[in-house]
Amino acid sequence: MCLAVPGKIVEILGTDPFLRSAKVSFAGVVKLISLTCTPEAKLGDFVLVHVGVAISTIDPQEAEETYRYLKAMGELDGLDAAPASAAPP
C-alpha cells in the first residue's frame, strides 16, 4: 500500500516553482521534500508527502486526523510519532 504522510514545512529552499524544496517535519523527523506539485505551499503549512514529494497542502486538523489513522494502522512504527500539531514550528 502506498501512503502519503502529513508533515509541517519548517523551512523553504529556493524560489523557482519547479525546483523549490522544503524541510518538512514528520513528528520531529525532518526530511528534504520537493514542492514542485504544491507551488502554493508556504512556511508553516502542512503537506501530504508521498515518496519525497508534497502532493497537496492540508489543514492542521486533517493532518492530525491522518496521523491518528496511520498510528492506529501501525504505519508509524519505528517513528516515535507525536500528533502532527506537536511538530516543531
CNS distance restraints for C-alpha pairs under 8 A (distance, minus, plus):
assign (resid   2 and name CA) (resid  50 and name CA) 7.88 0.50 0.50
assign (resid   3 and name CA) (resid  50 and name CA) 6.46 0.50 0.50
assign (resid   4 and name CA) (resid  48 and name CA) 5.48 0.50 0.50
assign (resid   4 and name CA) (resid  49 and name CA) 4.96 0.50 0.50
assign (resid   4 and name CA) (resid  50 and name CA) 4.51 0.50 0.50
assign (resid   4 and name CA) (resid  51 and name CA) 7.88 0.50 0.50
assign (resid   5 and name CA) (resid  26 and name CA) 7.98 0.50 0.50
assign (resid   5 and name CA) (resid  48 and name CA) 5.29 0.50 0.50
assign (resid   5 and name CA) (resid  49 and name CA) 5.18 0.50 0.50
assign (resid   5 and name CA) (resid  50 and name CA) 6.66 0.50 0.50
assign (resid   5 and name CA) (resid  66 and name CA) 7.63 0.50 0.50
assign (resid   5 and name CA) (resid  67 and name CA) 7.66 0.50 0.50
assign (resid   6 and name CA) (resid  26 and name CA) 6.95 0.50 0.50
assign (resid   6 and name CA) (resid  46 and name CA) 6.42 0.50 0.50
assign (resid   6 and name CA) (resid  47 and name CA) 5.45 0.50 0.50
assign (resid   6 and name CA) (resid  48 and name CA) 4.38 0.50 0.50
assign (resid   6 and name CA) (resid  49 and name CA) 6.10 0.50 0.50
assign (resid   6 and name CA) (resid  63 and name CA) 5.48 0.50 0.50
assign (resid   6 and name CA) (resid  66 and name CA) 7.11 0.50 0.50
assign (resid   6 and name CA) (resid  67 and name CA) 7.17 0.50 0.50
assign (resid   6 and name CA) (resid  84 and name CA) 7.36 0.50 0.50
assign (resid   7 and name CA) (resid  24 and name CA) 5.70 0.50 0.50
assign (resid   7 and name CA) (resid  25 and name CA) 5.27 0.50 0.50
assign (resid   7 and name CA) (resid  26 and name CA) 4.72 0.50 0.50
assign (resid   7 and name CA) (resid  27 and name CA) 7.44 0.50 0.50
assign (resid   7 and name CA) (resid  46 and name CA) 5.43 0.50 0.50
assign (resid   7 and name CA) (resid  47 and name CA) 5.53 0.50 0.50
assign (resid   7 and name CA) (resid  48 and name CA) 6.51 0.50 0.50
assign (resid   7 and name CA) (resid  49 and name CA) 7.17 0.50 0.50
assign (resid   7 and name CA) (resid  63 and name CA) 7.52 0.50 0.50
assign (resid   7 and name CA) (resid  84 and name CA) 6.94 0.50 0.50
assign (resid   7 and name CA) (resid  87 and name CA) 7.90 0.50 0.50
assign (resid   8 and name CA) (resid  24 and name CA) 5.26 0.50 0.50
assign (resid   8 and name CA) (resid  25 and name CA) 5.14 0.50 0.50
assign (resid   8 and name CA) (resid  26 and name CA) 6.78 0.50 0.50
assign (resid   8 and name CA) (resid  44 and name CA) 6.08 0.50 0.50
assign (resid   8 and name CA) (resid  45 and name CA) 5.77 0.50 0.50
assign (resid   8 and name CA) (resid  46 and name CA) 4.38 0.50 0.50
assign (resid   8 and name CA) (resid  47 and name CA) 6.37 0.50 0.50
assign (resid   8 and name CA) (resid  84 and name CA) 7.62 0.50 0.50
assign (resid   8 and name CA) (resid  87 and name CA) 6.82 0.50 0.50
assign (resid   8 and name CA) (resid  89 and name CA) 7.83 0.50 0.50
assign (resid   9 and name CA) (resid  22 and name CA) 6.39 0.50 0.50
assign (resid   9 and name CA) (resid  23 and name CA) 5.98 0.50 0.50
assign (resid   9 and name CA) (resid  24 and name CA) 4.41 0.50 0.50
assign (resid   9 and name CA) (resid  25 and name CA) 6.40 0.50 0.50
assign (resid   9 and name CA) (resid  42 and name CA) 7.25 0.50 0.50
assign (resid   9 and name CA) (resid  43 and name CA) 5.42 0.50 0.50
assign (resid   9 and name CA) (resid  44 and name CA) 5.13 0.50 0.50
assign (resid   9 and name CA) (resid  45 and name CA) 5.61 0.50 0.50
assign (resid   9 and name CA) (resid  46 and name CA) 6.25 0.50 0.50
assign (resid   9 and name CA) (resid  47 and name CA) 7.36 0.50 0.50
assign (resid  10 and name CA) (resid  22 and name CA) 7.32 0.50 0.50
assign (resid  10 and name CA) (resid  23 and name CA) 5.67 0.50 0.50
assign (resid  10 and name CA) (resid  24 and name CA) 5.65 0.50 0.50
assign (resid  10 and name CA) (resid  25 and name CA) 6.61 0.50 0.50
assign (resid  10 and name CA) (resid  43 and name CA) 6.03 0.50 0.50
assign (resid  10 and name CA) (resid  44 and name CA) 6.04 0.50 0.50
assign (resid  10 and name CA) (resid  88 and name CA) 7.61 0.50 0.50
assign (resid  10 and name CA) (resid  89 and name CA) 6.29 0.50 0.50
assign (resid  11 and name CA) (resid  22 and name CA) 5.47 0.50 0.50
assign (resid  11 and name CA) (resid  23 and name CA) 5.07 0.50 0.50
assign (resid  11 and name CA) (resid  24 and name CA) 7.18 0.50 0.50
assign (resid  11 and name CA) (resid  43 and name CA) 6.18 0.50 0.50
assign (resid  12 and name CA) (resid  20 and name CA) 7.39 0.50 0.50
assign (resid  12 and name CA) (resid  21 and name CA) 6.02 0.50 0.50
assign (resid  12 and name CA) (resid  22 and name CA) 4.24 0.50 0.50
assign (resid  12 and name CA) (resid  23 and name CA) 6.41 0.50 0.50
assign (resid  12 and name CA) (resid  42 and name CA) 7.49 0.50 0.50
assign (resid  12 and name CA) (resid  43 and name CA) 6.53 0.50 0.50
assign (resid  13 and name CA) (resid  20 and name CA) 5.92 0.50 0.50
assign (resid  13 and name CA) (resid  21 and name CA) 5.22 0.50 0.50
assign (resid  13 and name CA) (resid  22 and name CA) 5.50 0.50 0.50
assign (resid  13 and name CA) (resid  23 and name CA) 7.82 0.50 0.50
assign (resid  14 and name CA) (resid  19 and name CA) 6.92 0.50 0.50
assign (resid  14 and name CA) (resid  20 and name CA) 4.84 0.50 0.50
assign (resid  14 and name CA) (resid  21 and name CA) 6.61 0.50 0.50
assign (resid  15 and name CA) (resid  19 and name CA) 7.51 0.50 0.50
assign (resid  15 and name CA) (resid  20 and name CA) 5.76 0.50 0.50
assign (resid  16 and name CA) (resid  20 and name CA) 5.55 0.50 0.50
assign (resid  17 and name CA) (resid  35 and name CA) 7.67 0.50 0.50
assign (resid  17 and name CA) (resid  36 and name CA) 6.16 0.50 0.50
assign (resid  17 and name CA) (resid  39 and name CA) 5.95 0.50 0.50
assign (resid  18 and name CA) (resid  35 and name CA) 7.75 0.50 0.50
assign (resid  18 and name CA) (resid  36 and name CA) 5.01 0.50 0.50
assign (resid  19 and name CA) (resid  34 and name CA) 7.47 0.50 0.50
assign (resid  19 and name CA) (resid  35 and name CA) 7.57 0.50 0.50
assign (resid  19 and name CA) (resid  36 and name CA) 6.38 0.50 0.50
assign (resid  20 and name CA) (resid  34 and name CA) 6.42 0.50 0.50
assign (resid  20 and name CA) (resid  35 and name CA) 5.56 0.50 0.50
assign (resid  20 and name CA) (resid  36 and name CA) 6.31 0.50 0.50
assign (resid  21 and name CA) (resid  32 and name CA) 6.81 0.50 0.50
assign (resid  21 and name CA) (resid  33 and name CA) 5.50 0.50 0.50
assign (resid  21 and name CA) (resid  34 and name CA) 4.37 0.50 0.50
assign (resid  21 and name CA) (resid  35 and name CA) 4.99 0.50 0.50
assign (resid  21 and name CA) (resid  36 and name CA) 7.44 0.50 0.50
assign (resid  22 and name CA) (resid  32 and name CA) 5.65 0.50 0.50
assign (resid  22 and name CA) (resid  33 and name CA) 5.30 0.50 0.50
assign (resid  22 and name CA) (resid  34 and name CA) 6.46 0.50 0.50
assign (resid  22 and name CA) (resid  35 and name CA) 6.73 0.50 0.50
assign (resid  23 and name CA) (resid  30 and name CA) 6.15 0.50 0.50
assign (resid  23 and name CA) (resid  31 and name CA) 5.53 0.50 0.50
assign (resid  23 and name CA) (resid  32 and name CA) 4.62 0.50 0.50
assign (resid  23 and name CA) (resid  33 and name CA) 6.22 0.50 0.50
assign (resid  24 and name CA) (resid  30 and name CA) 5.32 0.50 0.50
assign (resid  24 and name CA) (resid  31 and name CA) 5.42 0.50 0.50
assign (resid  24 and name CA) (resid  32 and name CA) 6.32 0.50 0.50
assign (resid  24 and name CA) (resid  33 and name CA) 6.58 0.50 0.50
assign (resid  25 and name CA) (resid  29 and name CA) 5.37 0.50 0.50
assign (resid  25 and name CA) (resid  30 and name CA) 4.28 0.50 0.50
assign (resid  25 and name CA) (resid  31 and name CA) 6.57 0.50 0.50
assign (resid  25 and name CA) (resid  87 and name CA) 6.27 0.50 0.50
assign (resid  25 and name CA) (resid  88 and name CA) 7.00 0.50 0.50
assign (resid  26 and name CA) (resid  30 and name CA) 6.15 0.50 0.50
assign (resid  26 and name CA) (resid  31 and name CA) 7.82 0.50 0.50
assign (resid  26 and name CA) (resid  81 and name CA) 7.75 0.50 0.50
assign (resid  26 and name CA) (resid  84 and name CA) 7.32 0.50 0.50
assign (resid  26 and name CA) (resid  87 and name CA) 6.69 0.50 0.50
assign (resid  27 and name CA) (resid  80 and name CA) 7.47 0.50 0.50
assign (resid  27 and name CA) (resid  81 and name CA) 5.32 0.50 0.50
assign (resid  27 and name CA) (resid  82 and name CA) 5.27 0.50 0.50
assign (resid  27 and name CA) (resid  83 and name CA) 6.76 0.50 0.50
assign (resid  27 and name CA) (resid  84 and name CA) 6.09 0.50 0.50
assign (resid  27 and name CA) (resid  86 and name CA) 6.68 0.50 0.50
assign (resid  27 and name CA) (resid  87 and name CA) 4.80 0.50 0.50
assign (resid  27 and name CA) (resid  88 and name CA) 7.64 0.50 0.50
assign (resid  28 and name CA) (resid  87 and name CA) 5.55 0.50 0.50
assign (resid  28 and name CA) (resid  88 and name CA) 6.33 0.50 0.50
assign (resid  32 and name CA) (resid  52 and name CA) 7.45 0.50 0.50
assign (resid  33 and name CA) (resid  49 and name CA) 7.73 0.50 0.50
assign (resid  33 and name CA) (resid  52 and name CA) 5.04 0.50 0.50
assign (resid  33 and name CA) (resid  53 and name CA) 5.51 0.50 0.50
assign (resid  33 and name CA) (resid  54 and name CA) 6.61 0.50 0.50
assign (resid  34 and name CA) (resid  52 and name CA) 6.28 0.50 0.50
assign (resid  34 and name CA) (resid  53 and name CA) 4.74 0.50 0.50
assign (resid  34 and name CA) (resid  54 and name CA) 6.15 0.50 0.50
assign (resid  35 and name CA) (resid  39 and name CA) 6.30 0.50 0.50
assign (resid  35 and name CA) (resid  41 and name CA) 7.33 0.50 0.50
assign (resid  35 and name CA) (resid  53 and name CA) 6.36 0.50 0.50
assign (resid  35 and name CA) (resid  54 and name CA) 5.52 0.50 0.50
assign (resid  35 and name CA) (resid  55 and name CA) 7.91 0.50 0.50
assign (resid  36 and name CA) (resid  53 and name CA) 7.48 0.50 0.50
assign (resid  36 and name CA) (resid  54 and name CA) 7.60 0.50 0.50
assign (resid  37 and name CA) (resid  53 and name CA) 7.32 0.50 0.50
assign (resid  37 and name CA) (resid  54 and name CA) 6.43 0.50 0.50
assign (resid  37 and name CA) (resid  55 and name CA) 5.65 0.50 0.50
assign (resid  37 and name CA) (resid  56 and name CA) 7.34 0.50 0.50
assign (resid  38 and name CA) (resid  54 and name CA) 6.31 0.50 0.50
assign (resid  38 and name CA) (resid  55 and name CA) 6.24 0.50 0.50
assign (resid  38 and name CA) (resid  56 and name CA) 5.88 0.50 0.50
assign (resid  38 and name CA) (resid  57 and name CA) 7.06 0.50 0.50
assign (resid  41 and name CA) (resid  45 and name CA) 6.34 0.50 0.50
assign (resid  41 and name CA) (resid  47 and name CA) 7.67 0.50 0.50
assign (resid  41 and name CA) (resid  57 and name CA) 6.44 0.50 0.50
assign (resid  44 and name CA) (resid  89 and name CA) 6.85 0.50 0.50
assign (resid  45 and name CA) (resid  57 and name CA) 6.87 0.50 0.50
assign (resid  45 and name CA) (resid  58 and name CA) 7.51 0.50 0.50
assign (resid  45 and name CA) (resid  59 and name CA) 7.60 0.50 0.50
assign (resid  46 and name CA) (resid  57 and name CA) 5.77 0.50 0.50
assign (resid  46 and name CA) (resid  58 and name CA) 5.50 0.50 0.50
assign (resid  46 and name CA) (resid  59 and name CA) 6.34 0.50 0.50
assign (resid  46 and name CA) (resid  60 and name CA) 6.34 0.50 0.50
assign (resid  46 and name CA) (resid  63 and name CA) 6.83 0.50 0.50
assign (resid  47 and name CA) (resid  54 and name CA) 5.83 0.50 0.50
assign (resid  47 and name CA) (resid  55 and name CA) 7.17 0.50 0.50
assign (resid  47 and name CA) (resid  56 and name CA) 5.58 0.50 0.50
assign (resid  47 and name CA) (resid  57 and name CA) 4.24 0.50 0.50
assign (resid  47 and name CA) (resid  58 and name CA) 5.60 0.50 0.50
assign (resid  47 and name CA) (resid  63 and name CA) 8.00 0.50 0.50
assign (resid  48 and name CA) (resid  54 and name CA) 5.50 0.50 0.50
assign (resid  48 and name CA) (resid  55 and name CA) 5.74 0.50 0.50
assign (resid  48 and name CA) (resid  56 and name CA) 5.45 0.50 0.50
assign (resid  48 and name CA) (resid  57 and name CA) 6.26 0.50 0.50
assign (resid  48 and name CA) (resid  58 and name CA) 6.94 0.50 0.50
assign (resid  49 and name CA) (resid  53 and name CA) 5.32 0.50 0.50
assign (resid  49 and name CA) (resid  54 and name CA) 4.26 0.50 0.50
assign (resid  49 and name CA) (resid  55 and name CA) 5.84 0.50 0.50
assign (resid  49 and name CA) (resid  56 and name CA) 7.64 0.50 0.50
assign (resid  50 and name CA) (resid  54 and name CA) 6.45 0.50 0.50
assign (resid  50 and name CA) (resid  55 and name CA) 6.77 0.50 0.50
assign (resid  58 and name CA) (resid  62 and name CA) 6.29 0.50 0.50
assign (resid  58 and name CA) (resid  63 and name CA) 6.57 0.50 0.50
assign (resid  59 and name CA) (resid  63 and name CA) 6.39 0.50 0.50
assign (resid  60 and name CA) (resid  64 and name CA) 6.18 0.50 0.50
assign (resid  60 and name CA) (resid  84 and name CA) 7.38 0.50 0.50
assign (resid  60 and name CA) (resid  85 and name CA) 6.84 0.50 0.50
assign (resid  61 and name CA) (resid  65 and name CA) 6.22 0.50 0.50
assign (resid  62 and name CA) (resid  66 and name CA) 6.09 0.50 0.50
assign (resid  63 and name CA) (resid  67 and name CA) 6.22 0.50 0.50
assign (resid  63 and name CA) (resid  84 and name CA) 5.95 0.50 0.50
assign (resid  63 and name CA) (resid  85 and name CA) 7.96 0.50 0.50
assign (resid  64 and name CA) (resid  68 and name CA) 6.36 0.50 0.50
assign (resid  64 and name CA) (resid  83 and name CA) 5.83 0.50 0.50
assign (resid  64 and name CA) (resid  84 and name CA) 5.01 0.50 0.50
assign (resid  64 and name CA) (resid  85 and name CA) 6.50 0.50 0.50
assign (resid  65 and name CA) (resid  69 and name CA) 6.38 0.50 0.50
assign (resid  66 and name CA) (resid  70 and name CA) 6.16 0.50 0.50
assign (resid  67 and name CA) (resid  71 and name CA) 6.02 0.50 0.50
assign (resid  67 and name CA) (resid  83 and name CA) 6.22 0.50 0.50
assign (resid  67 and name CA) (resid  84 and name CA) 6.43 0.50 0.50
assign (resid  68 and name CA) (resid  72 and name CA) 6.14 0.50 0.50
assign (resid  68 and name CA) (resid  83 and name CA) 7.28 0.50 0.50
assign (resid  69 and name CA) (resid  73 and name CA) 6.22 0.50 0.50
assign (resid  70 and name CA) (resid  74 and name CA) 6.27 0.50 0.50
assign (resid  70 and name CA) (resid  75 and name CA) 5.16 0.50 0.50
assign (resid  70 and name CA) (resid  76 and name CA) 6.19 0.50 0.50
assign (resid  71 and name CA) (resid  75 and name CA) 5.85 0.50 0.50
assign (resid  71 and name CA) (resid  76 and name CA) 5.35 0.50 0.50
assign (resid  71 and name CA) (resid  77 and name CA) 7.45 0.50 0.50
assign (resid  71 and name CA) (resid  81 and name CA) 7.63 0.50 0.50
assign (resid  76 and name CA) (resid  80 and name CA) 7.50 0.50 0.50
assign (resid  76 and name CA) (resid  81 and name CA) 6.43 0.50 0.50
assign (resid  82 and name CA) (resid  86 and name CA) 6.10 0.50 0.50
assign (resid  82 and name CA) (resid  87 and name CA) 7.37 0.50 0.50
assign (resid  83 and name CA) (resid  87 and name CA) 7.27 0.50 0.50
